C-alpha cells in the first residue's frame, strides 16, 4: 500500500499542472547496484525538478516495471523552504543488478499516517525535548528550557547537547506512547513493559553523536539546542534542524546547526552539521564507566563501543563517509560523563557529515560485538558505493 508523510504535497502544486483523475504516463527510473551483495533499506533520492512534465499532476507513484507492484515512496522538503525537493524510495536490489521503475502521477487522495514509522517532534510537555525514531531505534536531545532549569537550580532540567538513546524493541512508533506513559500515568518509560525503555545515561557526555572541539588537551562543547524545525516525517524518512547558540572553544567562537535525519531500516541517524569557526570537529560516543570494548576502522571510517548494559549489551557507533575521518581518540578521564570515544572529522564547505546510532541486544538485531561492527563496515561500504538512479 502506498503511504506518504503529512508533508507530501507541500509546494507540489506549484511544480505540477492540473489534470484528470487517472494516473498519467510518466517517466522511468533506472536504479543500479554495483556491489557484489544484495541491497535493501537504502534510500534512493530523485530530484522533483527532474520529474516535472507538462501534462503531469499531483503525487508521483512508483511501480516496479517487472512485477507491476507499487513501491512505497515519500515526498520531502529537504531544506525547509516549503517546497517539495525530493522523492524517496527504497528499492530491493540483487547483487550487480539494474532495475527499472515506472513513475506516473495521480491526483487521488493521499493517505496520511497518523503517526508515521519514521517520526520526530518537539516535546513541550516534557520540558522541551526533541525526539525521533524509526522502526529500529529512537533518540532524543534537549532544549533551552531544560538548560535554564539547571542554571536556575530547578529540579528536572537537563544541561546537555549529547544525543540520548531510547532502547525500543518493537518496530512501531513509541515516542508518543512513552511520553504519555511517563507524564500521564503511574507508569514510567524507565520501566520495560515489553516495548523497551529509557535507561541510557547521557549527562554532559556526547551520548551517541554529540560533537566537541578539541583545543590542546581539552574538548569544548555546546549547550542545549535553542531552536528546532521539523522538515519531514513519513514511511521512509524523518528529518529536522536543530540550532545552537554560538559557543566558545578556547577563544574561538563556533556556530552550530544540525540537520538530522533517520531513514527506515537504519540503526544510524545522519548528521549534517553546519559549522563556522573550525576546520575540524569531533563526534563522540560516551564510554560511560569505561567498561566495554572499543572498535575502530579508520580505513572504512567508523568507531564503535560495545558495553554491558543492565544485564544486556549495547553497541554504539559512528560512521564517517567520504574519507573525511582524520583520526580518533579514546578520551578517558576521572571527570563524570566526560570519557568519550571521538571520531575526528574534516569540515568541508562549513559542513561535517557523519552517521551515529546503536544496537541493543534485547531488540534482537545484532547479538554480538562482531555482528555490530560488521554492520558498521557494511554501512560504510554502501555509503562509498551508493545505488545510482537515472531518470529516463
VEXDREN-2710 file (C-alpha; in Angstrom, 1 decimal):
% VEXDREN-2710
k/r/px/py/pz
1/UNK/0.0/0.0/0.0
2/UNK/1.2/3.5/-0.8
3/UNK/1.9/5.6/2.2
4/UNK/3.0/9.2/2.4
5/UNK/4.0/11.7/5.0
6/UNK/2.0/14.7/6.2
7/UNK/4.3/16.9/4.2
8/UNK/3.9/15.0/0.9
9/UNK/2.2/17.7/-1.1
10/UNK/3.8/20.9/0.3
11/UNK/4.6/23.1/-2.7
12/UNK/3.9/20.3/-5.2
13/UNK/1.0/22.2/-6.8
14/UNK/3.5/24.9/-7.9
15/UNK/5.5/22.3/-9.7
16/UNK/2.9/20.1/-11.4
17/UNK/0.0/21.1/-13.6
18/UNK/-3.7/20.1/-13.2
19/UNK/-5.3/17.2/-15.0
20/UNK/-8.0/14.5/-14.6
21/UNK/-8.5/11.7/-12.0
22/UNK/-6.5/8.9/-13.6
23/UNK/-2.7/8.5/-13.4
24/UNK/-0.9/9.9/-16.4
25/UNK/2.1/8.4/-18.3
26/UNK/5.3/9.5/-16.7
27/UNK/9.0/8.6/-16.8
28/UNK/11.2/5.7/-15.8
29/UNK/13.8/5.4/-13.0
30/UNK/16.7/3.1/-13.6
31/UNK/18.5/2.0/-10.4
32/UNK/21.8/0.3/-10.5
33/UNK/23.7/-1.7/-7.8
34/UNK/27.4/-2.0/-8.5
35/UNK/28.2/-4.1/-5.4
36/UNK/28.5/-7.9/-5.1
37/UNK/25.8/-8.0/-2.5
38/UNK/22.1/-7.7/-2.3
39/UNK/20.8/-4.2/-1.1
40/UNK/17.7/-3.3/0.8
41/UNK/16.7/-0.5/3.2
42/UNK/18.8/2.0/1.3
43/UNK/17.1/5.2/0.3
44/UNK/17.2/6.5/-3.2
45/UNK/16.5/10.2/-3.8
46/UNK/15.2/11.7/-7.0
47/UNK/15.0/15.4/-7.6
48/UNK/11.4/16.6/-8.1
49/UNK/12.7/19.0/-10.7
50/UNK/13.8/16.1/-12.9
51/UNK/10.3/14.7/-12.9
52/UNK/8.2/17.7/-13.9
53/UNK/6.2/17.1/-17.1
54/UNK/3.9/19.5/-18.9
55/UNK/0.9/17.1/-18.5
56/UNK/1.7/15.7/-15.0
57/UNK/-0.2/16.3/-11.8
58/UNK/-0.4/15.5/-8.2
59/UNK/1.5/12.8/-6.4
60/UNK/4.2/10.6/-8.0
61/UNK/3.5/6.9/-8.0
62/UNK/6.4/4.4/-8.4
63/UNK/5.8/0.9/-9.8
64/UNK/8.3/-1.9/-10.2
65/UNK/8.3/-2.4/-14.0
66/UNK/8.8/-6.2/-13.9
67/UNK/6.4/-7.1/-11.1
68/UNK/3.9/-4.1/-11.5
69/UNK/3.9/-3.8/-7.7
70/UNK/3.7/-0.3/-6.3
71/UNK/6.7/0.8/-4.2
72/UNK/6.4/2.9/-1.0
73/UNK/7.6/6.4/-1.6
74/UNK/7.8/9.7/0.2
75/UNK/8.0/13.4/-0.9
76/UNK/10.2/15.6/1.3
77/UNK/11.0/19.2/1.7
78/UNK/14.7/18.8/2.4
79/UNK/15.6/22.4/3.1
80/UNK/12.5/23.7/4.9
81/UNK/11.6/26.3/2.3
82/UNK/8.0/25.0/1.9
83/UNK/8.6/23.3/-1.4
84/UNK/9.0/19.6/-2.1
85/UNK/12.5/18.9/-3.3
86/UNK/13.0/15.1/-3.4
87/UNK/11.1/11.8/-4.0
88/UNK/12.4/9.0/-1.8
89/UNK/12.0/5.2/-2.2
90/UNK/13.9/2.1/-1.1
91/UNK/14.3/-0.5/-3.9
92/UNK/15.3/-4.1/-3.2
93/UNK/18.3/-4.8/-5.4
94/UNK/20.1/-8.0/-6.3
95/UNK/23.9/-8.1/-6.5
96/UNK/25.4/-6.3/-9.5
97/UNK/21.9/-5.6/-10.9
98/UNK/19.9/-2.9/-12.7
99/UNK/16.2/-2.4/-12.1
100/UNK/13.6/-0.2/-13.8
101/UNK/10.7/1.6/-12.1
102/UNK/7.8/3.3/-13.8
103/UNK/6.7/6.7/-12.4
104/UNK/3.3/8.3/-13.1
105/UNK/1.3/11.0/-11.4
106/UNK/-2.1/10.8/-9.8
107/UNK/-4.4/13.3/-8.1
108/UNK/-6.1/10.6/-6.0
109/UNK/-6.5/11.4/-2.3
110/UNK/-3.3/10.9/-0.3
111/UNK/-3.3/8.5/2.6
112/UNK/-1.5/10.1/5.6
113/UNK/-0.2/8.1/8.6
114/UNK/-1.5/9.3/11.9
115/UNK/1.9/8.5/13.4
116/UNK/4.4/7.6/10.6
117/UNK/7.0/5.0/11.4
118/UNK/9.8/7.5/10.7
119/UNK/8.7/10.1/13.2
120/UNK/10.0/13.1/15.1
121/UNK/8.6/16.0/17.1
122/UNK/9.3/18.7/19.6
123/UNK/8.0/17.6/23.0
124/UNK/7.0/20.7/25.1
125/UNK/5.1/18.6/27.6
126/UNK/8.4/17.0/28.8
127/UNK/10.2/20.3/29.3
128/UNK/11.4/20.8/25.7
129/UNK/12.9/17.6/24.3
130/UNK/13.2/16.8/20.6
131/UNK/12.7/13.1/19.9
132/UNK/12.9/11.0/16.8
133/UNK/12.6/7.3/15.8
134/UNK/12.1/4.7/13.0
135/UNK/11.3/1.0/13.1
136/UNK/14.6/0.1/14.8
137/UNK/15.8/2.8/17.1
138/UNK/14.8/6.0/18.9
139/UNK/16.7/9.1/20.2
140/UNK/16.1/12.4/21.9
141/UNK/18.0/15.6/22.8
142/UNK/17.4/18.6/25.0
143/UNK/16.2/22.2/24.5
144/UNK/16.7/25.7/26.2
145/UNK/14.1/25.3/28.9
146/UNK/15.8/22.2/30.2
147/UNK/19.1/24.1/30.3
148/UNK/17.6/27.1/32.1
149/UNK/16.1/24.9/34.8
150/UNK/19.6/23.6/35.6
151/UNK/21.1/27.1/35.5
152/UNK/18.3/28.3/37.9
153/UNK/18.6/25.3/40.2
154/UNK/15.2/24.0/39.3
155/UNK/14.7/20.2/39.6
156/UNK/14.1/18.2/36.5
157/UNK/16.3/20.1/34.0
158/UNK/18.9/18.7/31.7
159/UNK/22.1/20.5/30.6
160/UNK/23.5/18.6/27.6
161/UNK/24.0/18.7/23.8
162/UNK/24.6/15.0/23.9
163/UNK/22.3/12.6/22.0
164/UNK/20.2/10.2/24.1
165/UNK/19.2/6.7/23.1
166/UNK/15.7/5.2/23.7
167/UNK/16.1/1.5/23.7
168/UNK/13.0/0.3/21.8
169/UNK/12.5/-3.3/20.9
170/UNK/9.4/-3.0/18.7
171/UNK/9.0/-1.9/15.1
172/UNK/6.1/0.6/15.6
173/UNK/6.3/4.2/17.0
174/UNK/6.7/4.5/20.7
175/UNK/7.6/8.2/21.3
176/UNK/4.1/9.5/22.0
177/UNK/3.2/6.4/24.0
178/UNK/6.2/6.6/26.2
179/UNK/5.9/10.3/26.9
180/UNK/2.2/9.7/27.8
181/UNK/3.2/6.8/30.0
182/UNK/5.7/8.9/31.8
183/UNK/3.7/12.1/32.2
184/UNK/0.1/11.0/32.4
185/UNK/0.1/7.6/34.0
186/UNK/1.6/5.8/37.1
187/UNK/4.0/4.0/34.7
188/UNK/7.4/5.2/33.5
189/UNK/9.4/4.9/30.4
190/UNK/12.3/3.9/32.7
191/UNK/10.5/0.5/33.0
192/UNK/10.3/-2.0/30.2
193/UNK/6.7/-3.2/29.8
194/UNK/7.6/-5.1/26.6
195/UNK/8.4/-2.3/24.2
196/UNK/11.8/-1.3/25.7
197/UNK/12.8/1.6/28.0
198/UNK/14.9/4.7/28.6
199/UNK/17.8/3.6/30.8
200/UNK/20.7/5.1/28.7
201/UNK/22.6/7.8/30.6
202/UNK/23.9/10.8/28.7
203/UNK/24.7/13.6/31.2
204/UNK/27.2/16.0/29.7
205/UNK/28.7/13.2/27.6
206/UNK/28.4/13.2/23.9
207/UNK/25.9/10.4/24.1
208/UNK/25.6/8.9/20.6
209/UNK/26.8/11.5/18.2
210/UNK/27.2/14.8/20.0
211/UNK/30.1/17.0/18.9
212/UNK/33.1/18.6/20.5
213/UNK/36.1/20.7/19.5
214/UNK/39.5/19.7/20.9
215/UNK/41.9/22.5/21.6
216/UNK/45.2/21.4/23.1
217/UNK/44.1/18.7/25.6
218/UNK/40.6/19.9/26.2
219/UNK/37.3/19.1/24.5
220/UNK/34.9/22.1/24.3
221/UNK/31.1/21.6/23.8
222/UNK/27.9/23.5/23.0
223/UNK/24.9/23.6/25.3
224/UNK/21.3/22.6/24.6
225/UNK/19.7/23.5/21.2
226/UNK/17.9/26.8/21.1
227/UNK/15.5/26.3/18.2
228/UNK/14.1/23.5/16.1
229/UNK/12.3/22.9/12.8
230/UNK/10.7/19.7/11.6
231/UNK/11.2/19.0/7.9
232/UNK/9.6/15.6/7.3
233/UNK/8.0/12.5/8.8
234/UNK/6.8/9.5/6.8
235/UNK/7.3/5.9/5.8
236/UNK/10.9/6.4/4.7
237/UNK/12.5/9.4/6.5
238/UNK/12.1/11.9/9.3
239/UNK/14.3/14.9/9.3
240/UNK/14.7/18.1/11.3
241/UNK/17.0/21.0/12.1
242/UNK/18.4/22.0/15.5
243/UNK/20.2/25.3/16.0
244/UNK/22.6/26.0/18.9
245/UNK/23.8/29.3/20.4
246/UNK/27.4/30.2/19.4
247/UNK/29.8/28.6/21.8
248/UNK/33.4/29.2/22.8
249/UNK/36.3/26.8/22.2
250/UNK/39.4/28.3/24.0
251/UNK/38.8/31.7/22.5
252/UNK/37.3/30.6/19.1
253/UNK/33.6/31.2/18.5
254/UNK/31.9/28.2/16.9
255/UNK/28.4/28.4/15.3
256/UNK/26.5/25.1/15.0
257/UNK/23.4/23.9/13.2
258/UNK/22.5/20.2/12.9
259/UNK/20.3/18.7/10.2
260/UNK/19.4/15.2/11.5
261/UNK/17.6/12.6/9.5
262/UNK/16.7/8.9/10.2
263/UNK/15.6/6.5/7.4
264/UNK/13.5/3.4/7.6
265/UNK/15.5/0.2/8.4
266/UNK/18.6/2.0/9.6
267/UNK/20.2/2.0/13.1
268/UNK/22.1/5.2/12.3
269/UNK/20.9/8.8/12.2
270/UNK/22.6/11.0/9.6
271/UNK/24.1/14.3/11.0
272/UNK/24.8/17.1/8.6
273/UNK/26.4/19.8/10.8
274/UNK/26.8/23.3/9.6
275/UNK/29.8/24.9/11.3
276/UNK/31.7/28.2/11.4
277/UNK/34.9/28.8/13.3
278/UNK/36.7/25.5/12.9
279/UNK/38.0/23.3/10.1
280/UNK/37.7/20.1/12.2
281/UNK/35.2/18.7/14.6
282/UNK/34.9/15.6/16.7
283/UNK/31.8/13.4/17.0
284/UNK/31.7/11.2/20.1
285/UNK/30.1/8.3/21.8
286/UNK/30.1/8.1/25.6
287/UNK/32.3/5.4/27.3
288/UNK/30.1/5.5/30.5
289/UNK/32.2/3.9/33.2
290/UNK/35.0/2.9/30.7
291/UNK/33.8/-0.8/30.8
292/UNK/33.5/-2.2/27.4
293/UNK/35.3/-2.9/24.1
294/UNK/36.5/-0.3/21.6
295/UNK/36.4/-0.9/17.9
296/UNK/38.0/1.3/15.2
297/UNK/38.5/1.1/11.5
298/UNK/39.8/4.4/10.2
299/UNK/40.2/3.0/6.7
300/UNK/36.5/2.5/6.4
301/UNK/35.7/5.5/8.7
302/UNK/34.0/4.1/11.8
303/UNK/34.3/3.8/15.5
304/UNK/32.4/1.6/17.9
305/UNK/31.9/0.8/21.6
306/UNK/30.4/-2.4/22.9
307/UNK/29.4/-2.4/26.5
308/UNK/27.5/-4.3/29.2
309/UNK/24.2/-2.6/29.9
310/UNK/21.9/-3.5/32.8
311/UNK/22.1/-7.2/32.2
312/UNK/22.1/-6.8/28.4
313/UNK/24.7/-5.5/25.9
314/UNK/24.7/-2.3/23.8
315/UNK/26.7/-1.3/20.8
316/UNK/27.1/2.3/19.8
317/UNK/28.9/3.6/16.7
318/UNK/29.8/6.5/14.3
319/UNK/30.4/6.1/10.6
320/UNK/32.1/9.0/8.7
321/UNK/31.7/8.9/4.9
322/UNK/33.8/10.3/2.0
323/UNK/37.2/9.7/3.7
324/UNK/36.7/12.7/6.0
325/UNK/37.6/10.9/9.2
326/UNK/41.0/12.3/10.0
327/UNK/41.7/10.4/13.3
328/UNK/40.2/9.2/16.5
329/UNK/40.8/9.3/20.3
330/UNK/39.7/7.3/23.2
331/UNK/39.5/10.1/25.7
332/UNK/39.4/8.8/29.3
333/UNK/39.1/11.0/32.4
334/UNK/38.0/10.7/36.0
335/UNK/35.5/13.6/35.5
336/UNK/32.0/12.3/35.4
337/UNK/30.5/11.7/31.9
338/UNK/33.5/13.2/30.1
339/UNK/35.0/10.0/28.8
340/UNK/34.2/9.6/25.1
341/UNK/35.4/7.8/22.0
342/UNK/35.8/10.5/19.4
343/UNK/36.0/10.4/15.6
344/UNK/37.8/13.5/14.3
345/UNK/36.1/14.8/11.1
346/UNK/37.2/17.3/8.4
347/UNK/34.9/20.2/7.9
348/UNK/34.4/20.8/4.2
349/UNK/32.5/23.9/3.0
350/UNK/31.4/24.6/6.6
351/UNK/29.8/21.1/6.9
352/UNK/30.7/17.9/8.7
353/UNK/28.7/14.7/7.9
354/UNK/28.6/11.5/9.9
355/UNK/26.1/8.8/11.0
356/UNK/25.6/7.8/14.6
357/UNK/23.4/5.1/16.2
358/UNK/23.2/2.0/18.3
359/UNK/22.1/-1.6/18.7
360/UNK/20.6/-3.2/21.8
361/UNK/20.8/-6.9/22.2
362/UNK/17.3/-7.1/23.6
363/UNK/16.0/-5.8/20.3
364/UNK/17.3/-8.9/18.6
365/UNK/19.0/-7.0/15.8
366/UNK/22.8/-7.5/16.4
367/UNK/23.6/-10.1/19.1
368/UNK/27.4/-9.6/19.3
369/UNK/30.1/-7.1/19.0
370/UNK/31.3/-8.8/15.8
371/UNK/27.8/-8.6/14.3
372/UNK/27.5/-4.9/15.2
373/UNK/30.9/-4.0/13.7
374/UNK/30.1/-6.0/10.6
375/UNK/27.0/-3.8/10.2
376/UNK/29.1/-0.6/10.6
377/UNK/31.6/-1.9/8.0
378/UNK/28.8/-2.8/5.6
379/UNK/27.1/0.6/6.2
380/UNK/30.4/2.4/5.3
381/UNK/30.9/0.3/2.2
382/UNK/27.4/1.1/0.9
383/UNK/27.9/4.8/1.5
384/UNK/31.0/4.6/-0.5
385/UNK/29.2/2.7/-3.3
386/UNK/25.7/4.2/-3.4
387/UNK/22.8/3.0/-5.5
388/UNK/22.6/5.2/-8.6
389/UNK/19.4/6.4/-10.2
390/UNK/18.9/7.7/-13.7
391/UNK/15.7/9.4/-14.8
392/UNK/14.5/8.4/-18.3
END
